[in-house]
Amino acid sequence: MTIAPERTTTTAPPTEAPAGAPGPAIGRAVDRVDGLAKATGTARFSAEYPIPGLTHAVLVHAPIARGRITALDTTVAEAHPGVVLVLTHHNAPRLTPPPARMNPMDLSTMAAGSTIPFLNTDEVHVDGQPVAAVVAETLEAAQYAASLVRVEYLEVTPTGDFDAELGNSTPVRSMPVMPPTGGKRGDARAAYGRSPVQVDLAFSTPQHNHNALEPHATTAEWDGDRLTVYEGCQNIDWTQKYLAKRFGIPAGDVHVVAKFVGGAFGGKSKVWAATLIACMAAKVAQRPVRLALTREGVYRTVGGRTPTRQRVAIGASASGHMEALIHEVTSRKGRVGGEADQVVACSLDLYDAAAILAEQRIVELDLMPNTAMRAPGEAQGSFAVESAVDELAVVLGLDPVDLRLRNQPGERSPVHGTRYSHRRLAQTLERGRDLFGWADRPAPGTRDGKDLVGWGVAAAIHPSWEFIANVQLTVDATGGVTLACAFHEMGMGTATVVGQMVADCLDVPLERVTAVYGDSDLPMGPGAGGSGQTASLAASVERACRAMRKRLDSLADRVGMPDGSDPGEVLSRAGEGSLTVEVGADSGPRATWGQVRFLSKMVLDSRRWMKAATGAHFCEVRVDADTGELRVTRWTSVFDVGRVVNPKTTHSQLRGGIVMGLGLAMGEETLIDTRSARIMNPSLAEYHVPVHADVPHLDIHTLDDPDPQMPLGILGAGEVGIVGVGAAVANAVRHATGRRVTDLPLTLDRIVG
């Protein structure tokens, strides 16, 4: 039995415009349409669908990082009351092996979280790898029975020491259509050697792990050979196609429901072990199975942010013009998956150095593959580059804002040579400087009682993307408008802003618009990643509304009504119940050809334009002079994210990015036992994320300046907010204490030591 997903309407109480106002809807601070459902608990997440006959699964994790299972005894667990089955590599279905690498002609291969054939092998490849799953009538029975499974291992010494393996790193090559992992302009090393002023610093950032409010959970149900999966994911299309290939069934026989997602940030963009195992268990048990990961289970089976070791060397003239910028990075991936994050990408476009060199290397370790985590690469790389730029300002005796402004590029990217479609980074710095009151910046080392007070600044940049989005637009004789697309609502307000876009593009009141989403039975939507979902939807919404208006005007002409008449009135007078148009990329049998055309368009577009969201952060910190305790006490950020469709949801996105950046700056750190390659702090008790006391009032401003080369002028706001946050805090600490801390997080021992 499959429960159909609910429909969500974009009807919302107006906040900055009177009820029934005809528009424009774009630019209004509209309340999120899913807000009431979430606040009252009626919104269903992937572990909350009431499915008859439901069973519960619990994973058994390997306590080693590398080795082989030598003995496996499930008899006691199977005898426990309520246990339906214990799934192991002895009785699990044989799946098609996961792809060894990403195939540009089939982007669903990017959904592979790992190359491990889970429960299809007796080999252990990473710490916490699931080696069994207990399925029972109740969660409590499954949890206890899982403790009764006995497993013996032949352990092999793993490779888990990142620093020890730096000498075994290999160069990373940039991939087409992906963010750059390298680039050069001129001979940066020679230019650096000739520069009269030099700054050369080494930085480190640790591994980070995902801690979304909703831990990963899957509810799986088979009806013959048709699979239904309730899954909190970021890419319904990839998930559907990936599961179909692994289980050897047509993609149309996999139904993915992702109505609400309780946060993702990149961690739910791939299919991880628990999703596959839930589907396998449901097939064997011939019962619906729910597998909800514990917080520790997320650490053990879902990838996180790669650690980095970075060198940034800047050569400059005495006047502060950059003559050389060198950014060298080593990151890591798992031996069983992962890719290099674009850590050096920001250094290619932040500043117009006469010579630039950006290089990345990578090492393989016996750890969970790294995966996307909000602004993957840019978050870490900006910490190093913006800290080094700030240190250059100190050495030169220049104001750090002025130094950044005098080194801004012109009309073209310094490395790629492509023209900027829209660049307002200088304006964000200038406006932020005024709003923050930077002219009153205190002298370095200023004290206020026992506190040292410091002010810091950092710039931010994140590329803008546009992906495939198929949409179906329907109007009916009552005046209602429905936009259907398998896009994702992960808390950022997508359903709300889609309604606003439809309302304006079709010239109807927002209250009439309904958005239906989060289901693979709907037209294929874009993935929610790369800050590209809203812009991608905007492109298709515009096309659909133009096509709909053309057909409506044709009907209006037929019945003697003027062009632009109300859609409901036109249909009613024409005797039509409804009218539907569909637009988007090729799908079905022509999906591969549609994907090729899509990739070709992206390549050509990237060669013509450099498109990115930008911003500037300004912050004040107080450091206890005796203990080194760090508090952020004031914050102002200004962003250029193109057109702001909804100030309320946009500012919320940016604010959330900054909060996540404060975690990166001051607390988050996954600790690895380098001897065993095991995570030592897989819980929120020991992995420190920001709490309310860590976050001051965040003063957020946007330029609301549309990019003419992006759909509806939208650049994207999901990820640029975190970029540069770590550097802004570190630069403020440098101003307060005189100490340049180059290792994250900025814990008191590093500040004092």
N, C-alpha and C positions, 0 to 999 in steps of 0.2 A: 504493500500500500504506500503510495507516494502522496505526501501532503503538498498541495500547490502553494507557492509563495504568495504572500499578500501583495496587494497593489498599494503603492504609496502615492499620495497626491501632493502637489506642491502648494496647496492652499495653506497660507500661513497668515497669522495676525500681522498686519503692517506695523512697522516700527518708526519709519520716518516718512511715511506718505499716508494720506487718508484712505480708509477702506474704499475699495472699488475704483481707485485711481487708475486711469488707463495706461499709465507709464510715464516716462520710461521705467521699466523694471530694472534694467541694468544700472548699477550704481546705487540702488537702494539697499540699506542695511536690513535685509529681510531675515526674520527669525528662521532657524533651520526647521524644515518641515518634519524631520524625524525627531525633533527635540522632545515633544510630548510623549511619544512612544518610548523613548529611552528613559525619560525621567520617571515614567509610571511603571516601567518594567514590562510593557507589552511588546517591545521589540524582541524578536526571536533571533538569537545567535545560533551558531552551528551546533551547539550542544544542548539546545533547548526545544527542539521540535518534538512534539508528543507523538511518537510513532508506536503503534501497537506491536507487541512482541519484542520490544527493544531489549537488547542485552548490553553489557558493559565490558570493555576490554581494558586491561592494565598491562603495561610492558614490563618485561624483565630485562634489565640493562646489564651489559657486561662490565665488570669492575676493572677490566684491563683495556689498554689502548691498542694492543697488537698481539695476535696469537691465533690459536685454533681451539675449538671445542673438542675435548677428548671424551667427555662423558656428559650425558644429559638425562636426568631422571625426573619425569613428570607424574609418576604414579600417585604420589601422596597428594599433589595439587589436584589431579583429576578426580580423586575420591572425595574432595571437599564438597560439602553440600552446596548446591546451586551452581557448580561449575559446569559449563556447557562443553568446553573443549580447551585444550592447551595447544596453541599453534607454535610449531618449531620448524626448523629446516627439514625435519623428517616428514611432516605432513602438510606443509604449506603448498599452495598452488605454484607451479613453475611459471614464472613470468618471463616475457621477452626482456633480455638484458637492457639495462639503461644505456643511453647513448654515451659513448666515451668522450665526446666533445660536442660543442655547439655547431649546428648546421645553419648557416645564414639563409638557406632556402627553406628551412623549417624552424621558425622561431620558437615553436613549442618545445624544441630540444633544450631551450634555456630554462625550462621548468624543472630540469633534473637537479635536485639538490645535491646529489651524490652519485657516484658510479657504483656504490656498494649494492649488490643484489640481496637486499634484506630478506632474511629467512629463506633464502635460496642457497645459502653457503654455510659451512661450518667455520669459516674464517672470521676473525675479529679484526677490524681495520681502525676503529677509533674508540676512544673512551666513551662508555655509555651506549654503545651500539646495541639495539634490541636483539636479543637472542631467543626470546619467546614472548608470547602474548597469551594471557589467561582471559578467557571469555566466560562470564558468569551472568546469572540472572540479576544480581545486584552489584553495585560498585564495591560495596564492602566485602562481598564474597570474593570478587576478583582481586581486590587488593591483598586480602589475606592469603589467598591461594598462590598469588605471585611470589609471596615470600617462601612458599613451600617447594618451589622449583629448584632443583639442585643441578648445578652446572660446574664442571671441572674444565680447566683450561691448560694448554701448553703455552706459556707466555713467551713472547719474543720481545727483546728490548726495543722500545719505540724510540723514534726520533722526535723529541718534543722541545728542544732548547733552541729557540729562535736565534738568539745571539750567537750561539755556537755554530750555527749553520750558515751564517752570513757569507762565509768564504765559499760556500757551495751554491751561491745564487746564480741565476741565469738571466740574461736580458729578456725584457718584455717587449713584444712587438705590438704596435697599435693595430686594432682590427677595423675594417671598414664599417662605417655608420655608427661606430661606438665612440664614446668620449676618448680623447687622446691620452695615451700613456707615455708620450714622449714627443720631442720636437726640438728644433734648433733654429737659430738665426745667427749667422756669422760664426766667428771663432770665440766663444765665450771664455774659454780658459786663457787664451792669450790676452784678451781684453781685460780680464780680471787681473792678470799679472801686471798689466801696465797702469791699472787704476791707482790714483793717488790716495784714495780712501777705500779701505777694505773692511768688510765684515764677513766672518766665516764661522758659522755655528752648526752644531750637531743637535738634533732633536730626536725624541722618542715618544711614540704614543702607544698605549697598550691595546690588547684585544678588548673588544666590547661585546656584550651579548644582548640579545633582544629581550625586552621585558614589557611587551604590550599588555594593556589592561586585561585583554582577553587572551589567555594562553591558547596555543594551537589546539583545535579540537575537530574531529571528523565524525559524522554520523553517516554510515554507509548501509545501503539496502539494495539487494539484487531482486529482480523480477525476471526469472529465467536468465537470459544473457544481457539484460538491460540493467545498468548500474545507476543508482541515484546517490549522489554524494552531497551532503550538506556540509559545506566547507568554508571557513573564513579565509578567503584567498584574495590575492591582488590581481590575478589574471585568470578569469574564468575560461577564456579560450585556450590558453596554454594548458591549464589544468585538465580540461576536458580531453584535449588531443593527446596529452602525455599519458593519462590513465588509459585511454583507449589503446594506445600502442603497447603499453606494458601488459595489458590483459588480453591483447589480440582480438579486439572487437571494434566495430565501426565507431567513429567519433559520435555519430548520431545516437548511439546506444548508451552514451554516458551523459547523464543529466546532472549538471552542477548547479547547486543553489547556494548563493552567497549573498543573502539579503542584507544582513548587517555584519560588519566586521569591526571588532572592538580594538582597533589599532593594528598597524602592521609594520610600517616604516621600512619595508624591504624584506622583513623576515617571513612574510607570507606570499612572496612572489614566486616561490618554488614549491615543488611537491617534496615533502620530507618523509622520513621513514614511517611516522605514525599514520599518515594518510594512506599509504600503500598497505600497511599491515591491517588497518581497519577494513579496507576493501577486501583483502585476502581472507580475513577472519569471517566476514559476513558471507563470503562465498562458500567457505567450508561449513560454517554453522547453519547455513540456509536460514539465517535470522538477521534482522537488522542489528548492527553493532555500533556502539558509540565509544570512541576512544578520545578522551580528553587528557591532555598532558598535564602533569604537575608542573609547578614552576621549575623544579630541578630537571624534569623531563625535557623542558624546552632547551635548557643549557646543554643537555646530553645529546639531543638529536636535531637541533636546528643551528645553522651557522650564524656567525656574528661578524663584527667588523674586524678586519685584519689589523694586527699591530704594524707599526712602521718604524724604521730607522731612517732619518733624513739628514741631509746636509744642504744648507742653503748658504751660498757665498754671493755677496753683492759687491761689485766694484762701482765706485762713483767718483765724480769730479768733486772739487771742493764746493761747488755751488749746489750739489745735491742731485745732479742729473745722473741717472744710472747708466754706466758704461758696460756692465756685465751682470747677468743674473744666472746663477747656476743652481739647479735644484736636482739633487740626486736622492733616489728613494729605493729602499728595499722593503718589500712587504712579503707576506706569506700566503700560501694556499694549502689545502689539504692534499695529501697524496691521492685521495680518492675524490677530488673535485675542487671547484672554486676557480676564480679568475682574478686577474690583477685589477684592483680598483684604480680609478683615474686620479691618483694622488698628486701628480704633477700638473694636472689640467689647469688649475687656477693660475699657476705661474706663467702660463703661456699667454694670458690675456689681461692680467691685472695691470701690468706696467710696460712702458715702452722703452725697455732697456736696449741699448745699441746692439748688444749681442746676448743671446739667450740660449741656454742648454738645459733641457729637461730630460732626465733619463730614469728609467725604472728597472729594477731587478726583482726577482722573486725566488723564494725558497719553498720547498715542499716539506711538510711535516706530517706526522701521524696524528693529526688533529682533525676535528670536524671541518669540512670545507668552509672557507669564508663565504659570506654572501652580502647582498646589498643591505646597507643600513643607512638611513637618511643622509643624503649627500655623500654616497660612498666615494672616498678618495678626497673630495673637496673639503670635507670636514677636517680630516687630518692634515692635508697639504696646506690649507690656509693657515693653520696654527703655526706651521714652520715659516712659511713665506712672510706672513704678516708680523710675526715676532722679529724676524730678521730685518724687515723694513723699519720697524720701530727702533731696533738697536742702531741701525744706520742713522736715524734721526738723532739719537742720543750722541753718537760719535761726532756728527756734523754740527751739533748744537742748533738744529732746526726744529721747528714745530712739526710734529708727525703728520698733521693734516696737510700742511703746506707741502711737505715732501711728497706725499701721495698725489697731490693735485698737480705738481709740476712734472710728474712722470706718467701722466695719463696718455694713452695712445690717441692717435688721431682718428681718421675715418676707417682705418683698416687694422686687422689683427696683426700684431708685430711678427708672429711666427708664420701663420697660415696665409697672410696677405689678403684674406677675404674681407669684404666690406662689412662693417657693423650695420646691422639693420636698424639698430636703435640702441644707443649707449648713453646712459644717464648716470654713470657712477660718480662723476665729478659733482653733479647736482645733489646726489644723496649725501656726499661728504659735506658740501657747503651748507645744505639745509640742516643736517644733523649737528654741525658745529654751532649754528645759530640757536637751534632749539635747546641744545644741551647747555649752552652758555660757556662754550670752550674758551672764550676770551678771558674768563675768570679762573682758568686752570691754576691751581695752587703750585707752589714751587715743589720740586722733588723732595720727598722725605718729610713733607709737612705733617706735624702731629696735632691731634685733637684729643687731649687727655692721654690715655694709654694707646690710642690708635694711630697708626700711620695711614694717611689718606692719599690715595692715588687715583688718577684718571687715565683711562686707556681708550684707544680707538683701533678699529680694524675695518678693512673693506671686505666685501663679499661678492662672489660671482658664481652663477650656476647656469649651465646651458639649458636652452629651451628646446622642447621636442614636440613633434606632432606625429601621432600614430594612426593606425587604421581604426575607423569607427563606422559601423553600419547602423543606421537608425531607421525606424518606421514611425511616421507621423500620421496621425488620424484626427480628423475633425468630424463632428457630428452635428445634426440639425439642432441640437439644444445649445450649441455654441461651445461644447466641451472640446478640449484639445488633449490628445494623449501622445506622448513621446516614449517609444519603447526602445530600449537598448540594454545590452548586458554589461552595463558599466558597474562601478563599485562604489559603495558608500561606506567609508572606513572612519567616519567621524569628521570629515573635512567639509561636509555640506554640499556634495556634488549634486544630489537630487534637487537641492534648493536652487543652485545657480543654473542648472539646466532648465528649470522652469522659467527662470528670469530671462534666459536667452531666447527660449521659444516665444515667450510673451512679447518681447520686443521685436524679434525678427518677423513674427506673424501679425504683430500689432493687435494683440488681444490682451484683456486684463489677466494679470498673473493668477488670480483666483480661479480661472477656468482651466488651468494647465495641470495635467497629471503626468507624472513620470513613473514609468514601470521599468525596473532594473534588477540586477543581481541574479540572473537566471540564464543558463546557457540555451534555453529554448527561445530566447529573445534574439534579435539581430546582434551579431558579434560586436562587442564593445572593445575599447582600448584597455590595456592594462593600466592599473593605477600605480605608476612608477615613473621616475624621471621627471616629476612635476609636469607631466604631459597630458593627463587625462582630460582636464577641462578644455584646454586648447584643442585637443583632438575632437572632442565632442562638439565644440563650437563650429569647427569646419563643416561637419556633417549636418549640424542643426541649421546653419545658414543655407546650405544647399537644399535641404529638405523644405525649409520654409519658402525659399524662392520658387521651388517646383510646385509647392502647394498653392502659393498665391497666384501663380500663373494659371493653374487649373481652376481655382476659384474665380479669377477674373474672367476666364472663358465662360464659366457658368453664368456669372453675373451679366455678361454681355448678352447671353442667350435669353435671359429673363428680364432684360431692360434695367438692370441695376448698375450703378457706377463702379468702376474698378476700385478695389480697396474696401469694399463693403464688408460688414461683419460676416465671418464665415458661417455662423449658424443661420443667419437670415438668408444668406445666399442659398445654402443647401435646402432650407425649409421652402423657400419660394420655388426652387428648382425641383422639388419633390424627391430629393436625394436624402437618404438616411445618414450616410457618412461618406467620407472620401479619404483615401489612404495613399501615401507615397512612400517609397523606400529609396534610400540613397546609401552609398558607401562603397567600400572596396569589394572586389569579387569575392564570393563565398561559394560554398558547396564544391562541385567538381572543379570549378575554376579558381579555387582558393590559392593554389600554388602560384598560378600565373598572376593573380592579384597581388600576392606577396612579393613576387619579383618586381612588379611595377612599383609597388610601395617602396621597396628598398632602393630601386633606381631613383625614384623621386627624392628620397632622403639623401642619397649620395650627391645628386646634382644640386640639391638645395644647400647642402652643407658646403659645397664648393663655391657657391654664390654669396652666401650670407653667413655671418657669425651672429647668432641670436642667443641672448642670455639675459637672465634676471640679475640685477645687481643691488647692492645695498651698503650701508655703513652703520657700524655699531659704535656707540659711545657709552662708557660705563664708569662708575665710581666704585672703588673698593675701600674697605677698611681692614687693616691687618693689625692684630694685637702685637705690639712690639715685643712682648715677652714670650708669648706662646706660638706666634705665627698663625693663629686662627684667622681664617679669611672669610669675610662677608662681602657680598655684593650689595651695595646700598642704593644705587641709582642706575637707571638704564634708559637710553633713548636709541631707537633705530629708525632709519629712513630707508625705504626700499623702492626700487623701480621694478615692478612686476607687470608692467604694461597696464592694460585696462583693468580696473578693479570692478569685477561684476557685482560683488557683494562685500562692502567694507567689513561687515561683521564677521563673515566666515573667513575672509582673506586675512584680516588682522589676527584672528584666532589661529590660523595656520602658522603665521609668522611668529606669533607669541609662543606657540608650541615648539617651533624649531629652536627658538632662543632658550627655552627651558631645557630642552634636550642638550643644547650646547653647553649650558651651565653644568649639566651632569658630566659631559665630556671634560669640561675644564677642571672641575673640583672634586669629583668623586668616583666616576665609573672606571672600573678596572677589573678585568677577568684575570684571576691569578692561576697560573699554570705550574704544576709540579713538573719541572723539566725532566726529572728522572723517570716518571711514569706517564707523562703526557696526559695527565688528568687535570680537569678543572677543580680547583680547591674551594671556590666560593660560589657554588651554583644555587644561590638563593638571595632573596631580597634582604635577608638578615645581614649578609656580608658583602653583597654587591650593592654599592650605594648610589641610588638615584636621587635627584633633587626632591625635597619636600617643600611645603609652603614656606617654611622659615628660611629656606635657601634662596627664595626668589623675590626680589623687590617688585614694585610696580613697574611694569614694562610699558614704556611710552612708545607706541608704534605709529609710524607715519608712512604713507605711500604717495608717490607722485601722481598716480593715476594718469599715466601718459601712454596711450596705445602704441604698440609696435606695428607699423604699417605692413610688415611682412608676416604677421601671425594672425590666425583666425580671431576675429573680433578684437585684435590687438593684444591678446592675452599671452603673457610670458610664462606664467606659472609661479606659485608661491609656496609649494610644499617643502622645498628643500633649501632654498637660499637663506632661510632664517637661521639655520644652524651654522652656516659657513662663516668663519671669522670670529665666532663667539669665543672659542678657546683663546685665540690670540688677543682679543680685546681685554679679557680678564688678565692674561699673563702680562700684557703691556701695562695695565693699571698696577699690577703688583710690582713691576719693575720701577714704575714712577714712585710708588709708595716706599719701597724698601731699598731700591738701588740694586736689587738682585734679579738677574735674568734667569728665570727658571725655564729650562728647555725640555723638561720631561713632564708629561701628563700622567696622572692628574696633579693639580697644584695642591698637594697635601701639606700640612703644616711642617712636617719634617723637611720637605724640600725647600719651603720658604725660609725656614730658620737656618737649615743646614748649609 
